């Protein structure tokens, strides 16, 4: 019983930290990214409030920029397609470039 109580307390503390971390509001750049995604694909993302979409997308835009910087637009789109449709992936990538990595814009014409 002595070993179970600390584990339960630790698990509860971890759950509280996770919930607190999730409740933080998105950064301004994350909000701009969410708005750009919604504008690029209003059918799929347009009806979602900015803060909720930004929170749901999390680091997706920055991750796409990392993929783009390390390779090509095709590789970044392949990365996005693991969780999104072709149209959604294109919207996510174009919004990521607009907000997080405008220096990679030239690679989009080669997609």
C-alpha positions as CSV (number, residue, x, y, z in Angstrom):
1,X,0.0,0.0,0.0
2,X,2.9,2.4,0.7
3,X,4.1,2.1,-2.8
4,X,0.7,2.5,-4.4
5,X,-0.1,5.8,-2.7
6,X,2.9,7.8,-4.0
7,X,2.4,6.4,-7.5
8,X,-1.3,7.5,-7.4
9,X,-0.3,10.9,-6.1
10,X,2.4,11.3,-8.8
11,X,-0.1,10.2,-11.5
12,X,-2.7,12.7,-10.2
13,X,0.0,15.5,-10.1
14,X,1.0,14.6,-13.7
15,X,-2.6,14.7,-14.9
16,X,-3.0,18.2,-13.3
17,X,0.1,19.4,-15.0
18,X,-1.1,18.1,-18.4
19,X,-4.5,19.8,-17.9
20,X,-2.9,23.0,-16.9
21,X,-0.5,22.9,-19.9
22,X,-3.5,22.3,-22.2
23,X,-5.4,25.3,-20.9
24,X,-2.8,27.9,-21.9
25,X,-3.9,30.2,-24.6
26,X,-2.3,30.0,-28.0
27,X,0.4,32.5,-29.0
28,X,-0.3,35.3,-31.5
29,X,1.6,33.5,-34.2
30,X,-0.4,30.3,-33.6
31,X,-3.6,32.4,-33.9
32,X,-2.3,33.9,-37.1
33,X,-1.5,30.4,-38.4
34,X,-5.0,29.2,-37.5
35,X,-6.6,32.1,-39.3
36,X,-4.4,31.5,-42.4
37,X,-5.4,27.8,-42.3
38,X,-9.1,28.7,-42.1
39,X,-8.7,31.2,-44.9
40,X,-6.9,28.7,-47.1
41,X,-9.5,25.9,-46.5
42,X,-12.7,27.5,-45.2
43,X,-14.7,24.3,-46.0
44,X,-12.7,22.2,-43.5
45,X,-11.4,24.8,-41.0
46,X,-13.5,27.9,-41.5
47,X,-16.1,27.2,-38.9
48,X,-13.7,26.5,-36.0
49,X,-13.0,29.4,-33.6
50,X,-9.4,30.7,-33.9
51,X,-8.3,29.8,-30.4
52,X,-9.7,26.3,-30.6
53,X,-8.1,25.6,-34.1
54,X,-4.8,27.0,-32.9
55,X,-4.9,24.8,-29.9
56,X,-5.8,21.8,-31.9
57,X,-3.1,22.3,-34.5
58,X,-0.5,22.9,-31.9
59,X,3.0,22.9,-33.5
60,X,1.8,21.5,-36.8
61,X,2.8,24.7,-38.7
62,X,6.3,24.9,-37.2
63,X,6.7,21.1,-37.8
64,X,5.8,21.6,-41.5
65,X,8.3,24.4,-41.8
66,X,10.9,22.1,-40.3
67,X,10.0,19.5,-42.9
68,X,10.1,22.1,-45.7
69,X,13.5,23.5,-44.6
70,X,15.0,19.9,-44.4
71,X,13.6,18.9,-47.8
72,X,11.0,19.9,-50.4
73,X,7.4,20.9,-50.5
74,X,6.5,17.3,-51.6
75,X,8.2,15.9,-48.4
76,X,6.4,18.5,-46.2
77,X,3.1,17.6,-47.9
78,X,3.7,13.9,-47.3
79,X,4.3,14.6,-43.7
80,X,1.0,16.6,-43.4
81,X,-0.9,13.9,-45.3
82,X,-0.3,11.5,-42.4
83,X,-3.1,13.2,-40.6
84,X,-4.9,15.4,-43.1
85,X,-6.5,15.2,-46.5
86,X,-4.6,16.5,-49.6
87,X,-6.6,19.8,-49.5
88,X,-6.2,20.2,-45.8
89,X,-2.4,19.5,-46.1
90,X,-2.0,22.1,-48.8
91,X,-3.8,24.7,-46.6
92,X,-1.7,23.8,-43.6
93,X,1.5,24.1,-45.6
94,X,0.7,27.4,-47.3
95,X,-0.4,28.9,-44.0
96,X,2.8,27.6,-42.3
97,X,4.9,29.3,-44.9
98,X,3.0,32.5,-44.6
99,X,3.3,32.7,-40.8
100,X,6.3,30.7,-39.7
101,X,8.8,30.4,-42.6
102,X,8.2,32.9,-45.4
103,X,11.8,32.4,-46.5
104,X,10.6,29.0,-47.8
105,X,7.9,30.4,-50.1
106,X,10.0,29.6,-53.2
107,X,9.7,25.9,-52.5
108,X,5.9,26.0,-52.7
109,X,6.0,26.6,-56.5
110,X,7.7,23.2,-56.8
111,X,5.1,21.3,-54.9
